[in-house]
Amino acid sequence: MDFIELHLGSYIISHGYDKNNNEKIVHIPADNFAKKLIAVSRIKSLSDKYILTDYVDGRWIYWEYKEDFEDVKKLLNA
């Protein structure tokens, strides 16, 4: 299994959608960024601020990351 190392901070957990198709989310703020390993197989998408990954029980988690978008893109393409 391949991993990438990133500095992750605040995150948003998506618990799915309600009956009106509104996303149910919980925002968890963080004071600092922490170094973490992420399994590449869990990554769904990357934006200039968030990396979206699988979470438990079919949920998704949007992690705020510290690195530069282009650097993360290079890590994923390596």
Summary of the structure (lengths in Angstrom):
residues: 78
radius of gyration: 13.0
end to end distance: 13.8
largest distance: 40.8
contacts: 187
relative contact order: 0.31
helix: 19%
strand: 54%
